Amino acid sequence: MALPPQAQATSSGDTAPLSRRLRLLLAASAGLPVAALYYAQPMLGVMGASIGASDTAVGLLPTLTQLGYALGILLLTPLGDRFDRRRIILIKAALLSVALLLSGLAPSIGLLLVVSFAVGLTATMAQDIVPAAAALAPERERGKTVGTVMTGLLLGILLSRVVSGVVAEHFGWRAMYLIAAASVALSGLVAWRGLPRFRPTSTLSYGALLGSLASLWRRYGALRRAALAQGLLSVGFSAFWSTLAVMLHGAPFHLGSAAAGAFGLAGAAGALGAPVAGRLSDRFGPEVVTRLGAGLTAIAFATLFATPWLEPDARLWLLAGSAIGFDLGVQMTLVAHQTIVFGIDPAARSRLNAVLFVTMFIGMAVGAASGSLVLARWGWGAVTVLATTSAVAALLVRLAPGARTAR
């Protein structure tokens, strides 16, 4: 069967500018699956009461989903270099829709736990879409394209909790899963109609693909610097968000989970800066943007040192402003890092992206664990120290002389 014109261009290496419609399709196709990772978090209480599960059992749902996603990035994302990415995206969209549907229909916690892991595995279609966008875009527009797609992905993460909380409150938690299943299925249908085929860039076996991840890490200093800097930024990012609700619940705020969730909207405002970061990367170079983003993140976290001297209302405004600032900085740096990584070796984009995101997830796990520990032992001021220190360390990585070299 003949390929559509854009598919022929992609296969032949022609890099014509992407249409606005295709960029929006890629952004939506990245945001909807990754949102599925977070729908359950605001609904855990009502889910447990509905199916008669203990708090401990229900608490495993987001853990298994995140575990599935991390393993999926490591074990499935490299396949994008070996097979047609379009086919992988469509298969994952179908499987994710089924997993979400089963979640909405699950009669017991046992099935919910199993399908939550499957949701995490198949939601990694978002990590197939970003390299696909980089492959489709001409080099002069790669940063802009990656930034647009990452905006969709990040908005999916940041708004998912707000949407699921509202839907669950008015229509029940099962309705949220059914709506999510339908939205992913529709996204898959649109992708089937709108995405071109992608020519595989590697003939390595599956085992060799996984083994090459370590080889890529050793070979490319640019990859190591990008992954390390983004991982350090993720430590502070995760430490803040994983402890915010606990801090707001105590004195002097005494605010509930809804207030903590509302801070996600502040983070969403920061995520809208991703396309700007992409354009800046195209114009001035991604290395410059990584330093700007890491510096902004460090400054935003450092402003939180002023909280002990402010009135409670002023503290909340400072928290919101800091959230906008550091989220913008983290997302700017991520877009720039992806632009760097995708330019290292076009034949290994899926594997390079996997290395970057696995390292980022390690940083987030370290941040969540260490943030909770320092909050319990030394208070919110120690969380601020941790977040600021990790951001400054990321900036130093980007300012190191070796960071200015391409490889």
N, C-alpha and C positions, 0 to 999 in steps of 0.2 A: 504494500500500500504506500502511495506517495506521501511524503512528509509535507505538512503545511509549510508555506514559505518561511515562517520564522524558525520552524524546526530545522529546515534545510540550512538556513543561515547559521544556526547554532552548531549543527553537526559539521559544517564545513569550516568553522572557525570565524566566520563573518560576525562582527560585533556591531550591528546597527543599533541606534539608540532604542531603548525600551519605550513602549507606549505607556502613557499614564495609567491606562486601564490595566495593563499587565502588572505594573508596579503595585497598584492597589490590590489586585488579585493575590499577589505574592504576600503582601502585608497582612491581608485578612487570613490567608491560609496559614500563616505563621502564628497569628494571635489566637485563633480559635482553639487549636489543639493544645497550646501551652496553657491556656486558661483552664483546661480540664484538670490540670494538676492542683488547682487551688479552690475549686468550687466547694469541696467538702468542708474546708476549714471553718467557715462561719456556721455550718449546719450540723456540726458534730453533736451538739446537745440534743437537738430535736431528732436526729437520726437514731441516737441511742435509745431515747424514750420510745420511739416509734416501733423499733424492732426488738426491744427488750434486751439490749446489749449493755455490758458494763462500760464505764468510762475508760477503763484500761483497754478493752477490746476496740472500742470506737477510736481511741487515740492512735491505734495502729494504722488506720486508714491513710492519713496523709504521709505517715512514715513509709508505708509500702509503696505508695504512689511515687514519692521522691526517689526511693530506692530503685524502682522500676525505671524511672527516667534516667538516673545516673548510669545504670547498667545498659540501658538502651543506647545512650550516647557512646559508651565505650564499645559495646559489642555489635550494634546495628548501624550506627552512623557511618563507619568506614565503608560500608557496602555501596555508598553513593559513588565511590570511585570505580567500582567494579561492574555496576549494573546501571541501567537507565534510571536516572533519578525520578523521572516522571512516573515510571511504574512503581518504584518504591513508595513515592508519596501517595499514589492512589491506593495501594495495598494497605498502607498504614491508616489512611483515612477510613477505609472500609472497616478495618479491625477496630479502630478507635470508636467508631460509631456503634459497633456491636457491643463493645465493652461498656460504653456509657449507657446504652439501652439496658443491658443486663444490670447495671448499677441501679437504674431507676426501677427495675422490676424485682430486684433481689428480695427474697422473703426472709433472709437470715444474714447474720453478721459474717458467717463463714464464706458465703458466696461474695459478699461485698468486699471482703479482704482479698480474695483471689482476683476479682475483676479490677480492684484498685491497683494492684500490681500490673495488670495488663494495660490499664489506662496509662500508667507511667511509661511502660515500654513503647506503646504505639504513639504516644504524644510526641515522641522524638521526631515525628515527621516535620516539626518546626525546624529542627536542625538539619533536615535535608533541603528545606526551602531556601535557607540563607545561602548555602553554597550554590544552589541553582541560580539564585538571583545574581550572585557574583559572576557565575559563568556566562549568563546571558548579557550582562552589562558590558559596554565598551570600557576600556581601562580608564578613560577620562571621566567616566560617570560612575565608576564602581563605588566610590565612597557615598555618593548621593543615593544610589540604589540600595546599598546595604543599609544606609541610615533609614530609608523609608520602610524597608522590610522590618528592621529592628524596632521601629516605632510601633508597628502592628503587634509584634511579639511582646514588647514591653507593656503596651496598653492592655494586652490580654492578661498578663500577669497581674498588673496593678489594679485593674478594674474587675477582675473575676470575683474577688471576695465581696465587693459591693453589690454586684449583680446577683450573686447567689444568695446573699443575705436578704435582699428585697424579694426575690422570687420565692424563696423558702417561706418567708413570713406570710406572703399573700396566697401562695398556691401549693405549698408543701415542698419538701426536699426532693421527692420523686419527680416532681414536675421540672425541677432544675436539670436533672440528669436527662430527662426525655428531651427537653429543649436543646440541651448541649449535643445530644446524639443527632438530632435533626440538623443542627447548624453545621456540625462537622460533615455530615453526609452531603449537605448542600454545597459546602466548600469543596468536597471531593468531586462532586459533579461538575462544578464550575472549573476546577483544575483540569479535569478530564477534557473539557472543551477548550480551555484556554492555554494550557501549558504545552510547549513543544517537547519532542523527545530529546534525550541527551545521550550523546555517544559516550560509552564508558571510556575512562582515561587510564585504566589499569587492567592487566590480565592476571594479577596475582591471585592465588588461592585465598580462601577466607583466613586460614591460619597465617599465611604470609602477610595479609593485610593488617591483622592485629599485631603481628611481630614488627611490622614496619613503623608502628607508632613510636616505639622506643628509638628506632633508627632516625626518624624525623626529628625527635627531640635532641638527639646527640648532634645531628648534622647542622641544624639551623639555629644559630644564636638568636636571630630575630624572633623565632618561635618561643624560645625559652624566656626571653625578656618580656614578650607580650603576655605569655601565660603567667609568669611570676608576678608581674605588675598587676594584672587583672585579678589574680588570686589574692594579692594583698589588699586591693581595694574591696574585694568581696568580704574579707574578714570584718572590716569596719561596717560595711553596708549591712551584713547579716547580724552583727552584734547589736546595732541600733534597732532594727526591726524586730528582732527576736526578744528584746527586753522592753520595748516601748510600752506594750500593754500592761506589763507588770508594774513598771514605774508609774504609769498614769493611774493605776488602780489604787496606789498608796497615797499617803499624804504628800503634798497638800491638795492634790487634784480630786481623788476619789471618783475617777471616771470609769465607765464600763467599757466593754469590748467594742461597742458601736463607735465610741469616740476614737478609740485606737484605730479602728478600721477606716474612719474618715481621713486619717493622715495619709492613707493610700492615695487619696485624690491629690494631695500635695506632691506625692511621688510621681503621679501620672503627669502632672504639669511639667516636671523635670524631663520625663521621657519624651515629651514632644520636641525636645531639642535634638533628638537623634538625627533627623534629616539635616539640620544645620551643621552638626558635627561632620556628617558625610560630605557636605559641600565644602566645608573648610578643609577637609582632608584632601579633596580633589584639587583645591586651589593652592594650599600652602604646604601640603604633605601631611600624612598621618602622624609622623613622629612629633610634629609641632602640636597637633591636637591631643596626643596622649599626655604631653606635658601640661597643656592648659587644663585638661580634664582632671588629671591627678592633683594639680595645684588647687583647682576650684574645690575639689572634694576635701582636701586637707583644710582649707580655709573655712569651709562650711562646718566641718566637724569642730574646728577650733573655736568657732563662735559659741559653742555650747558651754564653754568654760565660764561664760558670763551668767549662766542660769542661777547660781546661788544668790546673786545680788539683785534679782528681778522679782517683781510681784508675780503671783501665779498666772494671771492673765497674760502678762508680758512673756512669761516663760513659754506658754503655749504658742504664742505668735513666733517666738524665736525657734521653737521646735519645728513649726511648720515651714518657716523660712529656711532653716538648715536642711530640712528634708528635701525641699525643692532644689537647693544648691548642690548638696552632695549627690542626689539622684541624677541631676543633670550632668555633674562631673563624671560619675561612674558610667553613665550611658554614653557620653561623648567618648570616653576612653575605650569603651568596649567596641563602639563602631570603628574607631580608628585602629584598634588592634586587629579587628577582623579584616579591615582593608589591608593592613600590613600582611597578615597571615595568608589571605587569599592571593596575594601577589607573589608569595614565595615560590610555589610550585603548582601551576594550574592542574597538573595531573593528580595532585594529592589533596585537593581542597577539602574534601569530606573528612579525611583523616586529620588534617591540620586543624580543622574546626573542632573535631572531637577532642584533640589534645588541649586546645584552648579552654573548652567548656568543662572538661573533666577537672582541670586544674582550678577553674573558677568555682566549681561545685565543692571541691575540697576546701577552698577558702571560705565558702559560705558555711560549710559544716563546722570548720574550726571557729568561725566567728560566732555561730549560734551557741556552741558549747562554751567557749571562753567568755562570751558576753553574759550568759546566765551565771557562770561561776563568779565573775568579778562583781556582778550586780549583787549577788547574794552575800559576798564577803566584804566588799568595800563600797558598794553603792553606785549610784548613777555617774558620779564624777569619774570613777574608774572606767566605766564603759566609754566615756568621752575620751579619756586618755588612750584606751585601746584603739578606738576608731581613728583618732587623729594620728597616732603613731603608725598605724598600718598604712594610712593614706600618704604620710610623709615618706615611708619606706618605698611605696610604689613610685612616688615622684623621683626619689633618688635612683631607682632602677632605670627610669626613663631619662634621667639626666646624665647617666653614666656615659663615658665616651663611646663605648661599644654600641650604645643604642642608636647612634646616628648612622650606623652602617646598615646596608640593605639586608645582609645575611648574617 
